[in-house]
Amino acid sequence: MRFIKIRSFIFWILLCLYNYVYAQEEIVQTPDSLKEKSYKYLFDRFNQHINDTLASELYLNAYLHKASVTHDGVNKSLALTLLSDYAINDESKLKLIEESIIESNRVDSSFSVSPYNALGTYYYKRYDYDKAFQQFSKVLRLSRKNDDKVFEMYALHNIALIKSEVGQNKAALALYKKCFFLESRIAGINSGSVVGSSLSLSESFRYNKQYDSASYYYKKVIDLVRQEYTFLLEKALINEGINLYYKGSDKQAETLLIEGVSQATINSKYYILANYYLGKLSQKYQKSNANQYFLKVDSLLTKNDIVIPEIGDVYADLITHYKEINDHEKQLYFLNKLVRFNEVAAIRTIKVSDRIHAEFDTPRLLKTRDELIKNLKVKNQYLTSEKIILVLLLLLVVVLLSLQYLKHKKYKQRFKNILEEVDNQGKHQKKVGDATSITKLTIDSQLVKDILSRLEVFESKKGFLKNTVTITVLARKLSTNTKYLSKIINTYKGKTFISYINDLRIDYVLKELQINYTLQQYTLLGIAEEIGFNSADSFSTAFKKKTGISPSYYIKNLKSIKKEKVMS
């Protein structure tokens, strides 16, 4: 009996699989009635049935069939790119896009703009900003080569999106402005595109804390969004709600955020943002309700495995809440989540920011400079003083950006050197108290040796970590006077007393930060106080003097190394 049931189960499974495969074949087969239709006819029918998946796929597959039979690489590439939007999984989507690129490149790389853009979008939606940037850069180069203003606008917009994601908000705003300007010059551009560009510009103004400008572009298009482009309502309402929150208009902000949530797709970026800021508003007036919003945000971030840098404080708020009610288990849980959140955000930023600078910003400015100089030579035999100033300014910008890039490389090398020095610490220390050195001082040699030995004990017991250490306190502790102690430290340590203490603290924290992941989460003031400094500024100054880099840069790179180890 049991055997019969198993056979019956297998039979139904096979039958279902057969029906599924047969159904798929039915979809991709091209009816005879469509085989002789023109590309225009098929493309027009595809656009007319864009909201009907089966019908639109039918016309696209007919388009693809026609292009394949006639070996038309350009139209085959177009069909494959459009069909990628209907792929049932990532593997199929990527395969269709890559095949589209191959087909277009066989004819001419100029025809690869659309599939490269699709590939960039594919990587962007999966948070691989490095690969996305590479593809959008190709789109920008090809579109400019072809004088294709539409795709140039798309490329600039998408690069601006990446810049915004990695915190380069000023640069992103400049690109959004350029997109908006380009759109105004493109004849026959769809009004929906202009509306979308206006909302992106509004959001970018918000990220740059230019709240009045953000509201201006929101008000300019919101009526049109409500009437014709309701799919953009979530972005418009939630972004302006956040803008009003920062302007202090809490009631209006709450109204727009609640309406935005009702229009938003659950799990979308804007849905999560709205819940976070509703939590921040509740925190002002009904603190008990805020935690519900923050937990919902955490749940959405975890479920969708995404990181939105703007709302990283949600974990700090949750940690504070559970600290206040003495729930140490939850406090530790959300502390670990905060660590992971910051590490992922930092890695994405570090990974792509160098490439954006090296492959986009500097070459773009150099190209602008060269084109400007070339045009000036053609138009005018002699440059006016104003033009000379402009060229010099552009050159200055290029030089400054190049210096910044070189500085970043130097910082990276210094960071590597510090790691090596910390590893080798103690292996090559100079022996103190040798006869040659002792003769440098007019102090009894035995007394010098005794004081040096006591200093070694002081260092081994980490007495320098106390913020009460002064030369008077230490001299008394070592049973000597300040004059002798100062001379001995100057001669044998090669530095003043203050530099001696500060360097010991920095040497200690360099090593401790490598192994103490909890210390990495402290603020600079917290770390400073842990190692004996009275302020974050004095700590940062001593750290940079000793290492040549800032403590925040050192910590950020340590976190990056840890993340790479975890991922490998």
Summary of the structure (lengths in Angstrom):
residues: 568
radius of gyration: 31.9
end to end distance: 50.5
largest distance: 109.5
contacts: 1693
relative contact order: 0.03
helix: 82%
strand: 0%
